């Protein structure tokens, strides 16, 4: 409590430009920077980004607002915090984005974070479900697909994992890692998933392995066993 009160009083006094200038010149320059929270972002990369705003300045002279904007411009940095370590230290806490999917668009792949934001081009090493048929700037639709992936994560049909999902014409085509294609309508997903589970309970004990399953509503599910499985393309509807 006492420490917080002292910091508040110090903040009020340092808000006065003339006093801030006097104190800043009397304090030592920043000599040490501690960086926390880095996994994807290199610590030295963070320090280099901060250097123009810290070099030759004390803690009260440093332009931390511009420093924060500089750090947040990095594709992997969601947010950052600064903690002053008097008299000459600064601690930086980095909050990184978490990649949850790969959005494939016009021959390129982009990483998508948990909020549906496409933030950087993928390098090919990420083992993540892909998303097709959605533009990188359509964060709302990408967010809906991420919610769909979360809904089916523990569904028995998708127990072996999901390879990816494609959206077109108001439907979603999901491909499992076992090669099964499942078509779901964008409306009434809960009802379709319950119907899908009822059908799966019938198929599983028989050892049946369908090529595709088309959910046409909560009361109609079409299962395909023979012939060529439907292609997940942007033209037309999948056929059996």
C-alpha positions as CSV (number, residue, x, y, z in Angstrom):
1,X,0.0,0.0,0.0
2,X,2.8,2.4,0.9
3,X,4.7,1.6,-2.2
4,X,1.7,2.2,-4.4
5,X,1.0,5.5,-2.7
6,X,4.6,6.6,-3.2
7,X,4.5,5.6,-6.9
8,X,1.2,7.6,-7.3
9,X,2.7,10.7,-5.7
10,X,5.8,10.3,-7.9
11,X,3.7,10.0,-11.0
12,X,1.8,13.2,-10.1
13,X,5.0,15.2,-9.6
14,X,6.6,13.8,-12.7
15,X,3.6,14.8,-14.8
16,X,4.9,18.4,-14.4
17,X,7.2,19.0,-17.4
18,X,9.7,21.2,-15.6
19,X,10.0,18.8,-12.7
20,X,10.2,15.8,-15.0
21,X,13.1,17.4,-16.9
22,X,15.0,18.2,-13.7
23,X,14.6,14.7,-12.3
24,X,15.4,13.1,-15.7
25,X,18.7,14.8,-16.0
26,X,19.6,13.9,-12.4
27,X,18.9,10.2,-12.8
28,X,21.4,7.8,-14.4
29,X,20.8,6.5,-18.0
30,X,19.1,3.2,-18.5
31,X,21.8,0.5,-18.3
32,X,19.9,-2.8,-18.1
33,X,16.8,-4.1,-19.9
34,X,15.1,-7.3,-18.8
35,X,12.7,-9.1,-21.2
36,X,10.1,-11.6,-20.2
37,X,7.5,-13.7,-22.1
38,X,9.5,-14.3,-25.3
39,X,9.1,-17.6,-27.2
40,X,8.7,-16.7,-30.8
41,X,10.3,-13.2,-30.5
42,X,14.0,-13.1,-29.8
43,X,15.1,-11.2,-26.7
44,X,17.8,-9.3,-28.6
45,X,15.2,-8.4,-31.2
46,X,13.1,-6.7,-28.5
47,X,16.1,-4.8,-27.2
48,X,17.1,-3.6,-30.7
49,X,13.5,-2.3,-31.2
50,X,13.7,-0.4,-27.9
51,X,17.2,1.1,-28.4
52,X,16.1,4.3,-30.2
53,X,13.7,5.2,-27.4
54,X,16.0,4.3,-24.4
55,X,19.6,5.0,-25.5
56,X,21.2,7.9,-23.5
57,X,18.0,8.5,-21.5
58,X,16.9,7.9,-17.9
59,X,13.7,6.1,-16.9
60,X,11.7,9.4,-16.8
61,X,13.1,10.6,-20.1
62,X,12.5,7.4,-22.1
63,X,9.5,7.6,-24.5
64,X,7.8,4.4,-23.5
65,X,4.7,5.1,-25.4
66,X,6.5,5.1,-28.7
67,X,8.6,2.1,-27.6
68,X,5.3,0.2,-26.9
69,X,4.0,1.1,-30.4
70,X,7.2,-0.1,-31.9
71,X,7.0,-3.4,-30.1
72,X,3.3,-3.9,-31.0
73,X,4.1,-3.5,-34.7
74,X,5.9,-6.9,-34.5
75,X,3.6,-9.5,-35.9
76,X,4.1,-11.9,-33.0
77,X,3.6,-9.3,-30.2
78,X,0.0,-8.9,-29.1
79,X,0.8,-6.5,-26.2
80,X,3.6,-5.4,-23.9
81,X,4.1,-3.8,-20.5
82,X,7.0,-1.8,-19.0
83,X,8.1,-1.8,-15.3
84,X,10.6,0.7,-14.1
85,X,13.4,-0.8,-12.0
86,X,14.9,2.3,-10.3
87,X,17.4,3.7,-10.7
88,X,18.6,2.5,-14.1
89,X,16.6,-0.7,-15.1
90,X,13.6,-1.5,-17.2
91,X,11.6,-4.7,-17.3
92,X,9.6,-5.5,-20.5
93,X,6.9,-8.1,-20.5
94,X,5.9,-9.4,-23.9
95,X,2.5,-11.0,-24.6
96,X,2.9,-13.1,-27.8
97,X,0.2,-14.2,-30.1
98,X,-0.8,-17.9,-30.2
99,X,-1.1,-19.4,-33.6
100,X,-4.1,-21.8,-33.8
101,X,-4.7,-22.2,-37.6
102,X,-3.2,-21.7,-41.1
103,X,-5.3,-19.7,-43.5
104,X,-4.6,-20.6,-47.1
105,X,-5.2,-17.8,-49.6
106,X,-4.1,-17.5,-53.2
107,X,-1.1,-19.7,-52.9
108,X,0.1,-18.4,-49.6
109,X,-0.4,-19.6,-46.0
110,X,-0.9,-17.2,-43.1
111,X,-0.9,-17.8,-39.3
112,X,-4.2,-17.1,-37.5
113,X,-4.3,-16.3,-33.7
114,X,-7.1,-17.4,-31.3
115,X,-9.1,-14.2,-32.0
116,X,-9.3,-14.9,-35.7
117,X,-6.6,-12.3,-36.7
118,X,-4.3,-13.2,-39.6
119,X,-1.0,-11.8,-38.5
120,X,2.0,-13.2,-40.5
121,X,2.9,-15.5,-43.3
122,X,3.5,-19.1,-42.3
123,X,7.0,-20.6,-42.8
124,X,5.7,-24.2,-43.3
125,X,6.8,-25.7,-39.9
126,X,3.5,-25.3,-38.1
127,X,1.3,-28.4,-37.6
128,X,-2.1,-26.6,-37.5
129,X,-5.5,-27.1,-39.1
130,X,-5.9,-25.2,-42.3
131,X,-8.7,-22.9,-43.3
132,X,-9.7,-22.3,-46.9
133,X,-12.3,-20.2,-48.7
134,X,-12.0,-17.2,-46.5
135,X,-10.1,-13.9,-47.1
136,X,-7.4,-13.0,-44.6
137,X,-9.1,-9.8,-43.7
138,X,-12.4,-11.4,-42.9
139,X,-11.8,-11.7,-39.2
140,X,-15.4,-12.3,-38.4
141,X,-15.8,-15.4,-40.6
142,X,-12.4,-16.7,-39.5
143,X,-13.6,-16.3,-35.9
144,X,-16.7,-18.4,-36.7
145,X,-14.6,-21.2,-38.2
146,X,-12.4,-21.2,-35.1
147,X,-15.5,-21.5,-32.9
148,X,-16.6,-24.4,-35.1
149,X,-13.3,-26.1,-34.7
150,X,-13.6,-25.7,-30.9
151,X,-17.1,-27.2,-31.0
152,X,-16.0,-30.4,-32.8
153,X,-12.7,-30.9,-31.0
154,X,-14.2,-33.6,-28.7
155,X,-16.8,-34.9,-31.1
156,X,-16.4,-38.7,-31.7
157,X,-16.4,-38.2,-35.5
158,X,-13.3,-36.0,-35.2
159,X,-11.5,-37.9,-32.5
160,X,-8.5,-38.5,-34.8
161,X,-8.0,-34.8,-35.3
162,X,-9.0,-32.3,-38.0
163,X,-6.8,-31.6,-40.9
164,X,-8.7,-28.5,-42.1
165,X,-12.0,-26.8,-43.0
166,X,-13.2,-25.0,-46.1
167,X,-16.1,-22.6,-46.3
168,X,-18.2,-21.9,-49.4
169,X,-21.8,-21.1,-50.1
170,X,-22.8,-21.1,-46.5
171,X,-21.5,-24.6,-45.7
172,X,-18.3,-25.9,-44.1
173,X,-16.4,-28.9,-45.3
174,X,-14.2,-30.5,-42.6
175,X,-11.5,-33.1,-43.5
176,X,-10.3,-35.3,-40.6
177,X,-6.8,-36.6,-40.4
178,X,-8.3,-40.1,-41.2
179,X,-9.4,-38.7,-44.6
180,X,-13.2,-38.4,-43.9
181,X,-15.0,-35.4,-45.3
182,X,-17.9,-34.0,-43.3
183,X,-20.2,-31.2,-44.6
184,X,-22.0,-29.0,-42.2
185,X,-24.4,-26.1,-42.8
186,X,-23.5,-22.8,-41.1
187,X,-26.9,-22.7,-39.4
188,X,-28.1,-25.0,-36.6
189,X,-24.7,-26.5,-36.0
190,X,-25.6,-28.0,-32.6
191,X,-28.5,-29.9,-34.0
192,X,-26.4,-31.2,-36.9
193,X,-23.6,-32.3,-34.6
194,X,-26.1,-34.2,-32.4
195,X,-27.5,-36.0,-35.5
196,X,-23.9,-36.7,-36.7
197,X,-23.1,-38.3,-33.3
198,X,-26.2,-40.5,-33.5
199,X,-25.2,-41.8,-36.9
200,X,-21.6,-42.3,-35.8
201,X,-22.8,-44.5,-32.9
202,X,-24.5,-46.8,-35.5
203,X,-21.5,-46.9,-37.8
204,X,-18.7,-47.4,-35.4
205,X,-19.7,-50.8,-33.9
206,X,-19.9,-52.2,-37.4
207,X,-16.5,-51.0,-38.3
208,X,-17.9,-49.0,-41.2
209,X,-15.6,-46.3,-42.7
210,X,-17.5,-43.9,-44.8
211,X,-15.8,-41.6,-47.3
212,X,-18.0,-38.6,-46.5
213,X,-20.9,-37.5,-44.4
214,X,-23.3,-34.8,-45.4
215,X,-25.4,-33.1,-42.7
216,X,-28.4,-31.7,-44.4
217,X,-30.2,-30.7,-41.2
218,X,-30.8,-32.0,-37.7
219,X,-33.0,-34.9,-39.1
220,X,-31.2,-35.8,-42.3
221,X,-27.6,-37.2,-42.6
222,X,-26.3,-38.7,-45.9
223,X,-23.4,-41.2,-45.6
224,X,-21.3,-42.1,-48.6
225,X,-19.3,-45.4,-48.7
226,X,-18.6,-46.0,-52.4
227,X,-17.4,-44.0,-55.3
228,X,-15.3,-40.9,-55.3
229,X,-15.4,-38.7,-52.2
230,X,-16.5,-35.1,-52.8
231,X,-13.8,-32.5,-53.5
232,X,-13.7,-29.5,-51.2
233,X,-13.7,-26.8,-53.9
234,X,-15.3,-23.5,-54.2
235,X,-17.5,-24.6,-57.1
236,X,-20.8,-26.3,-56.7
237,X,-21.9,-28.7,-54.0
238,X,-20.1,-32.0,-53.1
239,X,-21.6,-35.1,-54.6
240,X,-21.4,-38.8,-53.9
